[in-house]
Amino acid sequence: MIGVTTPALQVTGLRYAYPDGRPALRGVDLTLAPGERVALLGPNGAGKTTLVLHLNGILHGGGGRVEVSGLPVTPGDRAAIAEIRRRVGIVFQDPDDQLFMPTVAEDVAFGPANLGVRGAELTARVDEALAAVGMTEHRDQVPHHLSFGQRRRVAVATVLAMRPEILVLDEPSSNLDPASRRELAEILESLPVTLLMVTHDLPYALELCPRSVILDGGRIAADGDTAALLSDRELMRGHRLELPFGFNPAAAGA
Ligand SMILES: Nc1ncnc2c1ncn2[C@@H]1O[C@H](COP(=O)(O)OP(=O)(O)OP(=O)(O)O)[C@@H](O)[C@H]1O
C-alpha cells in the first residue's frame, strides 16, 4: 500500500497467563510508529514486564500476535527470533543482569560479536555505542567497578551496539541521582530509535515521551498525549499513578 508506513511495532490481541493460570495480559493492542517515543505506565502487577518479554519472544504462547517492522515474532523459528532480537533491544532494570565480561568494551562487543560482526566493524560499533552513552573513557574498566549509573549506561551501550530498531527500557531512571537521570534522558532523546520505556517515574515519561500508554490488569486503559494523560487526575488515581507532590504536568510539558 503506497503511503502507509509499516509500524515499528504492532501488538495485536496479545494474551498471556503464567503457569499458575492467572491472566497477566488480556488482549493487548499496541502500535508504535517508527521513531516514536512511548512510555508504558501502570501500577505494580499491571503486566508491563510481561508485555515487554513478548516483544522479542522470551514469553509466548498465550495468543495474539507481535510484529516488529512487519516481521512476526515466531517462537520456534530460531532464525526469525535471532533477527527479532537484533531488532528489539531490551535494557533490563538491573544492569548487572546484562554485564558479565571482564571489561566494558568486551561487554559492549559481546552482542554484535555473537551475530558474527568482527574486526573494524566490531570496533566501530563498540566505539559508537560507548560514545553515545558517554562512556568511551571507561572502555577498559571492569564493569563491576563502575557506579550504578555508569553500569546502566554501559547496559544501554551493550544494546545499542546491536543497532536495534526498537529500544525497550525497563525503569531506566531508577536508582539514578538527578544529574545521571538528566544525562541519561539527554542520551535517550538523541538516539534515532523507536523507544518504549516502562516507568513509574512520571516526570521522566513526560520529559522523554510525547505519548504514553497506561496498562492495568493486563489491558490498555489509556493511550494518548503524555501531558494530557498525566493531567487527568481521575484517570491517574484510577490506575494508582501518582505524580510527585507539587508537580504540574501542564506546566512541565509546556
Ligand atoms: N514468573 C511469574 N509467575 C507467575 N506470575 C507472574 C510471574 N511474573 C509476573 N507474574 C504476575 O503477572 C502479573 C503481571 O506482572 P508484571 O511483572 O508483568 O507486572 P508489571 O506491570 O511489570 O509490574 P511492576 O510495576 O511491579 O514491575 C502480576 O499479577 C504478577 O504477579
The ligand as a MOL file (V3000), in Angstrom:
LIG
                    3D

  0  0  0     0  0            999 V3000
M  V30 BEGIN CTAB
M  V30 COUNTS 31 33 0 0 0
M  V30 BEGIN ATOM
M  V30 1 N 7.0230 -15.5340 36.7430 0
M  V30 2 C 5.7660 -15.3150 37.1140 0
M  V30 3 N 4.9700 -16.3280 37.5500 0
M  V30 4 C 3.6860 -16.1090 37.9000 0
M  V30 5 N 3.0830 -14.9110 37.8470 0
M  V30 6 C 3.8270 -13.8710 37.4340 0
M  V30 7 C 5.1910 -14.0160 37.0560 0
M  V30 8 N 5.6620 -12.8110 36.6890 0
M  V30 9 C 4.6340 -11.9480 36.8390 0
M  V30 10 N 3.5220 -12.5910 37.2880 0
M  V30 11 C 2.2030 -11.9960 37.5510 0
M  V30 12 O 1.7270 -11.4320 36.3390 0
M  V30 13 C 1.1030 -10.1700 36.5830 0
M  V30 14 C 1.8000 -9.1010 35.7690 0
M  V30 15 O 3.1340 -8.9530 36.2520 0
M  V30 16 P 4.2110 -7.9950 35.5730 0
M  V30 17 O 5.5250 -8.2720 36.2180 0
M  V30 18 O 4.1200 -8.1100 34.0990 0
M  V30 19 O 3.6770 -6.5660 36.0220 0
M  V30 20 P 4.3890 -5.1260 35.9340 0
M  V30 21 O 3.3550 -4.2020 35.3990 0
M  V30 22 O 5.6610 -5.2350 35.2090 0
M  V30 23 O 4.6310 -4.8080 37.4720 0
M  V30 24 P 5.7670 -3.9280 38.2160 0
M  V30 25 O 5.4170 -2.4920 38.0070 0
M  V30 26 O 5.5800 -4.3320 39.6470 0
M  V30 27 O 7.1010 -4.3230 37.6730 0
M  V30 28 C 1.1470 -9.9590 38.0840 0
M  V30 29 O -0.0680 -10.3990 38.6340 0
M  V30 30 C 2.2950 -10.8340 38.5350 0
M  V30 31 O 2.0910 -11.2950 39.8470 0
M  V30 END ATOM
M  V30 BEGIN BOND
M  V30 1 1 1 2
M  V30 2 1 2 3
M  V30 3 2 2 7
M  V30 4 2 3 4
M  V30 5 1 4 5
M  V30 6 2 5 6
M  V30 7 1 6 7
M  V30 8 1 6 10
M  V30 9 1 7 8
M  V30 10 2 8 9
M  V30 11 1 9 10
M  V30 12 1 10 11
M  V30 13 1 11 12
M  V30 14 1 11 30
M  V30 15 1 12 13
M  V30 16 1 13 14
M  V30 17 1 13 28
M  V30 18 1 14 15
M  V30 19 1 15 16
M  V30 20 2 16 17
M  V30 21 1 16 18
M  V30 22 1 16 19
M  V30 23 1 19 20
M  V30 24 2 20 21
M  V30 25 1 20 22
M  V30 26 1 20 23
M  V30 27 1 23 24
M  V30 28 2 24 25
M  V30 29 1 24 26
M  V30 30 1 24 27
M  V30 31 1 28 29
M  V30 32 1 28 30
M  V30 33 1 30 31
M  V30 END BOND
M  V30 END CTAB
M  END
